[in-house]
Amino acid sequence: MTTTLLLTRHGQTIWHAENRYAGVSDIGLTDEGREQAQALGRWAAAQRPDAVWTSPLSRAVATADPACRALRLEAHREPGLRECDFGVMEGRTLAEFAADVPDAAEAFRADPVAYPFPRAENPLDAAARGTRALRRIAAAHSGGRVLVVAHNTLLRLVLCTLLGIPVAEYRRVFPRLRNAAITELRLDERGSAALLSLNVPCDPDMP
């Protein structure tokens, strides 16, 4: 049996619009982010996934809400889907960090796993907890289709882990997951993963 996971990044927040790191900080959606959530709700109404799971952070919960209402489902919240803690980078841009500590910024760009931000969560730990969370979700809905609303960095780390890509390559291989776009992943009961699509807009008219 295989389970189809329909992975999506939450809608835009103010910090993301400014390219600031938002990890464990609970930042709300912008008007554009709320429009993206509504578009995801329309997509869900047409595609009819069997269940909805979200990160516990409010930006993910709010993004999933229109889909839940369209499907008449209650979202399941999974703590393992929360975004990485970016330590000193919470609320800052990489350019600001580079201006203060250029050597550390350059090391991060070269290998974000070996040289994570100061006081940040270990990316390998984040990848492992996110992977365990997706496997739990797949096991709970064996053979089904599940909408999963989570976060940009966490999902990229997990995709690398499940697809056998070195985790240190996550920024190069998956430069960005678009807000409210769909990435379709299949997991079988042995834990093998297949990527069927990446970054497909839930609304073709949205950027």
C-alpha positions as CSV (number, residue, x, y, z in Angstrom):
1,M,0.0,0.0,0.0
2,T,1.2,3.5,-0.8
3,T,0.1,6.8,0.7
4,T,0.1,10.0,-1.2
5,L,1.2,13.0,0.7
6,L,0.3,16.4,-0.8
7,L,2.9,18.6,0.8
8,T,2.4,22.4,0.9
9,R,4.2,25.3,2.5
10,H,1.9,27.7,4.4
11,G,0.9,31.1,3.0
12,Q,3.0,34.2,2.9
13,T,3.8,36.0,6.2
14,I,5.3,39.5,6.6
15,W,8.7,38.1,7.4
16,H,8.7,35.8,4.4
17,A,7.7,38.7,2.2
18,E,10.8,40.5,3.4
19,N,12.9,37.3,3.1
20,R,13.4,37.1,6.9
21,Y,13.8,33.7,8.6
22,A,10.7,32.6,10.5
23,G,11.2,29.4,12.3
24,V,9.7,28.9,15.7
25,S,8.5,32.5,15.8
26,D,4.7,32.4,15.4
27,I,4.2,34.9,12.6
28,G,0.7,35.5,11.0
29,L,-0.3,35.5,7.4
30,T,-0.3,38.6,5.2
31,D,-3.4,39.4,3.0
32,E,-1.6,37.6,0.2
33,G,-1.0,34.7,2.5
34,R,-4.7,34.5,3.3
35,E,-5.6,34.6,-0.4
36,Q,-3.2,31.7,-0.9
37,A,-4.9,29.8,1.8
38,Q,-8.3,30.4,0.1
39,A,-6.8,29.1,-3.2
40,L,-5.6,26.0,-1.4
41,G,-9.1,25.6,0.0
42,R,-10.6,25.7,-3.5
43,W,-8.0,23.2,-4.7
44,A,-8.8,20.8,-1.8
45,A,-12.5,21.1,-2.6
46,A,-11.8,19.8,-6.1
47,Q,-9.1,17.2,-5.2
48,R,-10.8,15.8,-2.0
49,P,-7.9,14.6,0.1
50,D,-8.8,12.1,2.8
51,A,-7.2,14.0,5.7
52,V,-5.4,17.2,6.6
53,W,-2.4,17.5,8.9
54,T,-0.6,20.7,9.9
55,S,2.3,22.0,11.8
56,P,1.2,23.5,15.1
57,L,2.3,27.0,14.2
58,S,-0.5,29.4,13.5
59,R,0.6,30.3,9.9
60,A,0.2,26.6,8.9
61,V,-3.1,26.1,10.8
62,A,-4.6,29.2,9.2
63,T,-3.4,28.1,5.7
64,A,-5.1,24.7,6.2
65,D,-8.4,26.2,7.6
66,P,-10.1,26.9,4.3
67,A,-9.3,23.4,3.1
68,C,-10.7,21.9,6.3
69,R,-13.9,23.9,5.9
70,A,-14.3,22.8,2.3
71,L,-13.7,19.2,3.2
72,R,-15.6,19.3,6.5
73,L,-12.6,17.8,8.2
74,E,-10.7,18.7,11.4
75,A,-7.0,19.2,10.9
76,H,-4.7,17.0,12.8
77,R,-1.7,18.9,14.4
78,E,1.7,17.2,14.3
79,P,4.4,18.8,16.5
80,G,7.1,17.1,14.4
81,L,6.1,19.3,11.4
82,R,7.0,22.6,13.1
83,E,9.6,24.7,11.3
84,C,13.3,24.6,12.3
85,D,14.5,26.9,15.0
86,F,16.9,29.3,13.2
87,G,18.5,30.6,16.4
88,V,20.0,34.0,16.0
89,M,18.5,34.3,12.5
90,E,14.9,34.5,13.7
91,G,13.5,37.6,12.1
92,R,16.7,38.5,10.2
93,T,17.7,38.2,6.6
94,L,20.8,36.3,5.4
95,A,22.1,39.6,4.0
96,E,21.9,41.2,7.4
97,F,23.7,38.2,8.9
98,A,26.4,38.4,6.2
99,A,27.0,42.0,6.9
100,D,27.7,41.2,10.6
101,V,29.6,37.9,10.3
102,P,30.5,37.4,6.6
103,D,32.7,34.3,7.3
104,A,29.8,32.5,9.1
105,A,27.3,33.4,6.4
106,E,29.7,32.1,3.7
107,A,30.2,28.8,5.6
108,F,26.4,28.4,5.9
109,R,26.0,29.0,2.2
110,A,28.6,26.4,1.4
111,D,27.3,23.7,3.8
112,P,24.2,24.6,5.9
113,V,24.3,21.3,7.8
114,A,28.0,21.5,8.9
115,Y,27.7,25.2,9.6
116,P,24.2,26.0,10.8
117,F,23.3,29.4,12.3
118,P,24.4,30.0,15.9
119,R,22.0,28.6,18.4
120,A,19.9,27.0,15.6
121,E,18.4,23.6,15.7
122,N,20.7,20.9,14.2
123,P,19.4,20.5,10.6
124,L,19.9,16.7,10.8
125,D,17.7,16.6,13.9
126,A,15.0,18.6,12.2
127,A,15.2,16.3,9.1
128,A,14.8,13.3,11.3
129,R,11.8,14.5,13.3
130,G,10.1,15.7,10.1
131,T,10.7,12.4,8.4
132,R,9.3,10.5,11.4
133,A,6.2,12.7,11.3
134,L,5.5,12.1,7.7
135,R,6.0,8.4,8.1
136,R,3.5,8.4,11.0
137,I,1.0,10.3,8.9
138,A,1.4,7.9,6.0
139,A,0.9,4.9,8.3
140,A,-2.2,6.4,9.8
141,H,-3.8,6.9,6.3
142,S,-2.4,3.8,4.4
143,G,-3.5,3.9,0.8
144,G,-5.0,7.4,1.2
145,R,-4.3,11.0,0.1
146,V,-3.3,13.4,2.8
147,L,-2.8,17.2,2.6
148,V,0.1,18.2,4.8
149,V,0.7,21.9,5.6
150,A,4.1,22.7,6.9
151,H,7.2,24.8,6.3
152,N,9.8,25.7,3.6
153,T,13.1,24.5,5.3
154,L,11.6,21.6,7.2
155,L,10.0,20.1,4.1
156,R,13.1,20.5,2.0
157,L,15.2,18.8,4.6
158,V,12.7,15.9,4.7
159,L,12.5,15.6,0.9
160,C,16.2,15.2,0.8
161,T,16.1,12.6,3.6
162,L,13.4,10.5,2.0
163,L,14.8,10.7,-1.6
164,G,18.3,9.8,-0.6
165,I,19.8,13.3,-1.4
166,P,22.5,14.5,0.9
167,V,20.8,16.8,3.4
168,A,23.5,19.4,3.0
169,E,22.3,19.9,-0.5
170,Y,18.8,21.0,0.4
171,R,19.2,24.7,-0.5
172,R,20.7,23.8,-3.9
173,V,18.4,21.0,-4.9
174,F,15.2,22.6,-3.6
175,P,15.9,26.3,-3.7
176,R,12.4,27.2,-2.5
177,L,9.0,25.7,-2.0
178,R,6.4,28.2,-3.1
179,N,3.6,29.3,-0.7
180,A,0.6,27.0,-1.0
181,A,2.0,25.1,-4.0
182,I,1.6,21.3,-4.0
183,T,4.5,18.8,-3.9
184,E,3.2,15.2,-4.4
185,L,5.1,12.5,-2.6
186,R,4.3,8.8,-2.3
187,L,5.4,6.7,0.6
188,D,5.0,2.9,0.7
189,E,4.8,0.8,3.8
190,R,8.5,-0.1,3.5
191,G,9.3,3.6,3.8
192,S,10.4,4.0,0.1
193,A,9.6,7.5,-1.3
194,A,8.8,8.7,-4.8
195,L,8.5,12.4,-5.8
196,L,5.7,12.8,-8.4
197,S,5.5,16.5,-8.6
198,L,7.2,19.6,-7.1
199,N,5.9,23.2,-6.5
200,V,2.7,22.9,-8.6
201,P,0.6,26.0,-8.0
202,C,-2.8,25.2,-6.4
203,D,-4.2,28.0,-8.5
204,P,-2.7,28.5,-12.0
205,D,-3.4,32.2,-11.8
206,M,-1.3,32.8,-8.7
207,P,2.4,33.5,-9.0
